[in-house]
Amino acid sequence: MSAVQDAVDQSQYLTFSLAGEEYAIGILRVREILEYDTVTTVPQTPPCIRGVINLRGSVVPVVDLAVKFGLPATPLTKRTCIVIVEVDLDGTQTVMGVMADAVSQVMDLAPQDIEAPPAFGTRVRVDYLRGMGKVGKRFVLLLDIDRVLSAAELAAGAAIQAGPPEEAAPGQGQDATAQVKEARVP
C-alpha cells in the first residue's frame, strides 16, 4: 500500500506547530498530550533525543522533532508540550514522546484533500511525509511517524552529529591490557 493511500485511510489527524510549520500525525497513533515538564537528559544519546520522562512508571524517550529536522531546538514556552505517540520500532510497538511548540486541533481530512508530498521545497525530508493535507489555502505536512522515529533514523542522526571518526595515532586506541602487555615484553 502506498504512503498516500495509507494517509487517505486515516481521516483524523492531530495537528501541531513546530518552528512555524504545521504538522499532523494520524490520531490513531497519538496516545496522549502532556504539558512539558521534567525531562531527564541521558548522556550519549543522539542530539534529537531531549531526554526521558517518567510516564506512570515507564521510561519514555522524548524526541525534539525540530532538531531531528535540522532546525534549532524547540524553545520551552508555556505552550510547549509532549505528544505521546505509539510507533512501530523494528516490529515492536513502542511509546515515545515528541516535542511540539503547541498542539492545534484534531482535524478531519477527506481523501480528496490529501496530496502526494512534493519532491522538494519542504523543511522535512520527503520520505518522512505521508502526504500534504489541504486546509483552505495552506497545507499541513502529514508525518510518517514510524519512519521519522525509526531506530535506523535515530542512529543515523547520532552518527551525522558525531562526525567522522578520528584516526588514532600509533599506540592510541589500544585497550589498556594490550598496552600493559607491550610494556612488559623485554
C-alpha positions in Angstrom: 0.0 0.0 0.0 1.4 3.4 -0.9 2.1 6.1 1.7 -0.5 8.3 0.1 -3.2 5.6 0.3 -2.2 4.9 3.9 -2.7 8.6 4.7 -6.1 8.5 2.9 -7.2 5.6 5.0 -6.8 7.7 8.2 -9.1 10.6 8.2 -8.4 12.3 11.5 -5.1 14.0 12.4 -3.7 15.8 15.4 -2.1 19.0 14.2 0.7 20.8 16.0 3.1 23.6 15.2 6.9 23.3 15.1 9.2 26.1 14.1 6.5 28.0 12.3 5.2 25.0 10.2 2.1 22.9 10.9 2.5 19.1 11.1 0.0 16.3 11.7 0.1 12.8 13.0 -2.7 10.2 12.5 -4.9 10.4 15.6 -4.8 6.6 16.0 -1.0 6.9 16.7 -1.5 9.5 19.4 -1.9 8.2 23.0 -2.0 11.5 24.9 -0.7 15.1 25.1 1.3 16.2 28.1 2.3 19.6 29.3 6.1 19.9 29.1 7.6 19.0 32.5 10.7 17.5 33.8 12.8 15.7 31.1 15.9 13.9 32.3 18.8 14.1 29.9 20.6 10.9 29.1 24.3 11.0 28.2 25.5 9.6 24.9 22.1 9.8 23.1 21.6 11.5 19.7 21.1 15.2 19.9 17.5 15.0 18.8 16.6 13.0 21.9 15.9 15.6 24.5 15.8 13.0 27.3 13.3 10.7 29.0 10.2 11.2 31.1 8.5 9.1 33.7 5.1 8.2 32.3 3.2 6.4 35.1 6.3 4.3 35.9 7.6 3.8 32.4 10.6 5.4 30.8 9.6 7.2 27.7 12.2 8.9 25.4 11.3 12.4 24.2 12.4 13.5 20.7 12.8 17.1 19.7 11.5 16.9 16.1 12.9 20.4 15.3 16.5 19.1 15.9 15.6 15.9 14.0 14.6 18.0 11.0 17.8 20.1 11.2 16.2 23.2 12.8 17.1 25.0 16.1 16.0 23.2 19.2 12.4 23.7 20.3 12.2 26.6 22.7 10.4 26.0 26.0 7.3 28.1 26.5 4.1 27.7 28.4 2.5 26.1 25.3 5.3 23.6 24.7 4.0 20.1 25.0 4.9 16.5 24.5 2.8 14.4 22.2 2.9 10.7 23.3 2.8 8.5 20.2 2.9 4.8 19.6 5.4 3.8 16.9 6.5 0.6 15.2 10.1 0.4 16.2 11.7 -2.6 14.4 8.4 -4.6 14.6 7.7 -3.7 18.3 5.0 -1.2 19.3 7.0 1.5 21.3 5.8 4.5 23.2 7.8 7.7 22.5 7.2 11.4 23.1 7.7 14.2 20.5 8.0 17.8 21.4 5.8 20.4 19.8 5.7 24.2 20.1 1.9 23.9 20.6 -0.9 21.4 19.7 -3.5 22.9 17.5 -6.5 20.7 16.9 -7.9 17.3 15.7 -8.9 17.7 12.1 -10.7 15.6 9.6 -9.2 15.4 6.1 -11.2 13.9 3.2 -9.3 11.7 0.7 -9.5 14.5 -1.9 -7.8 16.9 0.5 -4.6 14.8 0.7 -1.9 15.2 -2.0 1.3 13.4 -2.5 4.3 15.1 -0.9 6.3 17.3 -3.3 9.8 16.2 -4.4 11.3 19.3 -2.9 10.5 22.5 -1.1 9.8 21.3 2.5 11.9 21.6 5.6 11.4 17.9 6.2 12.8 15.0 4.1 10.2 13.9 1.7 10.4 10.3 2.9 9.3 11.4 6.3 5.9 12.6 4.8 2.8 10.5 4.2 1.3 13.4 2.2 0.2 17.0 2.3 -3.3 17.9 3.7 -5.0 20.8 2.1 -6.7 23.1 4.7 -8.1 26.1 2.9 -5.2 27.8 1.1 -2.5 26.2 3.2 -1.0 22.8 3.7 -0.4 20.6 6.7 2.5 18.2 6.5 1.3 14.7 7.3 4.2 12.8 9.1 5.0 9.2 8.7 5.9 8.9 12.4 7.2 5.3 12.1 9.8 6.5 9.6 10.7 9.7 11.5 11.3 7.8 14.7 12.7 4.6 13.4 15.8 3.2 15.2 17.8 3.5 12.0 16.9 7.1 11.6 17.7 8.0 15.2 21.1 6.2 14.9 21.9 7.9 11.6 21.2 11.3 13.2 23.6 10.5 16.0 26.3 9.4 13.5 25.9 12.6 11.5 26.1 14.8 14.6 29.2 12.9 15.9 31.1 13.5 12.6 33.7 11.2 11.1 35.8 9.0 13.4 39.3 10.4 14.1 42.4 8.4 13.1 44.2 7.1 16.1 48.0 7.8 16.5 50.2 4.8 17.0 49.7 3.4 20.5 46.3 5.1 20.8 43.1 3.2 20.5 44.5 0.1 22.1 42.9 -1.2 25.2 44.8 -1.0 28.5 45.6 -4.7 28.6 47.4 -4.6 25.2 49.4 -1.5 26.4 50.4 -3.3 29.6 51.5 -6.4 27.7 53.6 -4.3 25.3 55.3 -2.6 28.2 56.3 -6.0 29.8 57.9 -7.5 26.7 61.7 -7.5 27.2 
